[in-house]
Amino acid sequence: MTLLVVVGAVVVVLVVLVLVVPRLILRGDERSASTPTGLGDPVPGGRTTSVTTDDGADLAVEEWGTGTPIVLVHGLSLDHRSWHYQYVDLADRFRLVGVDLRGHGRSTLGSEPVGPHRFAADLATVLEQLDLRDAVVVGHSLGGTVVGQLCADRADLVSERVAGLVFVGTFASAIAGEGRFRELFSPTMIRLAARFQTSTEPRGEANTRPLAYVMARSPFGPHPQPEQVRFTLDMGSATAPSVMGGATLANIDYDVRDALGAIDRPSLVVRGAHDSLSTERSVAQLEAALADPEVVTFEGCGHLPMLEDRARFADVLAGFVDRVTTRP
């Protein structure tokens, strides 16, 4: 009888956690939301191009504006739309170039698997085929590791074509130096999760259940906007689970700490104060590795400051671009 009571209590707790709590969290966010968020604002004058890589992947590229090029590289399971606010806010001053990484958004997969070196080679192809010069390259989360790997693999190209680097919510090493817990347990957890991410077909439609919302909400700061959370869910629905698992698995060995110091370009490191994915330790690693870093912390933000505080992000990014492109 006691065992039945315990089992029953466990079932009730699980039902509450899975069904009731997510609904309460969602309702609370919706009550406190400030609308509209501007995600539906059009960006006039967009240009769509496609860049083909050496292994046959077609990379979708969206461009807005003219002037100094700012190349924007998104995070895992997102796409170029994660920079929507920057297109709206900065296209009157700069040339914004949004890239869909292979297997994300409208970009296809080539014959080679996803991973830091392959993503970096793709980014190099974009810079070369579009003949971008004096560019500021911005990477968020996984996109930041792509930028870091580009510095390690193609320092010659960075020296030739890049004026400045921006790292948003990212790190210089995925595992090493990130603390004993991550070093000991993260590889095992990542490999285990990858075994369940085998589907090669994207979901196609965003999961609208409250539990999915709560999971997508977790990278945000303490007061997320529901529209922005759903926006990330929508982007994630276009990415196949196998791509997410493969990219995460390949990133275990990512470590460019020794390579970044050789890049003589100004760098900006941006982190949300509530970011649980890119920690203070991650920022310290990046700052120590980079030759000429500037660190900016966004209070009240989590892992996606370019969405969570668009006005400040536009000011900080524009100011950095102006500084690095007017230097002698």
Secondary structure, DSSP 8 states (H G I E B T S, - for coil): -HHHHHHHHHHHHHHIIIIIHHHHHHHHHHHH--S--STT---TT-EEEEEE-TTS-EEEEEEE--SSEEEEE--TT--GGGGHHHHHHHTTTSEEEEE--TTSTT----SS--SHHHHHHHHHHHHHHTT--SEEEEEETHHHHHHHHHHHH-HHHHHHHEEEEEEES--SBSSTTS-HHHHHHHHHHHHHHHHT----S--SS---SHHHHHHHHTTS-SS--HHHHHHHHHHHTTS-HHHHHHHHHHGGG-B-HHHHTT--SEEEEEEETT-SSS-HHHHHHHHHHSSEEEEEEETT--S-HHHHTHHHHHHHHHHHHHHHHS--
